Amino acid sequence: MAVKTNLGRRAALLGGGAVIGGLLTKSFSSSNPSLDGTRSIEPIGTTGTLNDAS
C-alpha cells in the first residue's frame, strides 16, 4: 500500500511539474528581440545574380 501512495505522489508531482512547465513555456515564447523594430533590406540585382557570401 505504501508503494502505491508513493507512486501516486510521484505521478502527481510529475504531472504538476509538466503543467507548470507548459504554462511557463507559453509565457516565455520564443521571439528574436534583436529583430524587433528592424526592416529587411531588399537585395540589389535580379534573380540570376550570384552572391559569393551565400
N, C-alpha and C positions, 0 to 999 in steps of 0.2 A: 504494500500500500504506500509506503514511503517513497518508493521508486516512482510510482505514478504521480504523486504530488510534486516531486522534484522535477519530473519531466514536464508536467503542466506549467510549472513556474518558468522553466527554461523556454518553453514554447511561447508563453505569454510575453516574456521579456524580449525574445527574438522578434515576435510579431510587432510588439510595441516599438522596438528599435527600427523595424522596417517602415512602419507608418511615419514615425518622426523623421527618418531619413528621406522618405518620399516627399514630405511636406517641405523640408528644408531645401531639397533639390529644386523644387518649384520656385522658392523664393530667391535662390541664388542661381538664376538662369544664366546660361552661357551666352554672353554677348561680348563683343570686342570693343571695349571702351576707347581704344586708341583710334577707332574709325568713326566715332561719333562726331557729327558736325563737319565731316570732310566731303569733298566732291571727288568723283572719279575723273581722271583725265582721259579724254578720248585720244587714241593713238593717231599719229600722223601717218598718212600713207594709204595704200589700197590693200585689198585682201591678199594680193600677191607679194607684198613687201616682206622680205625676210628680216628677222630680228636676231642678231647674234647673241643677245642676252637671254634668249629663251631656251 
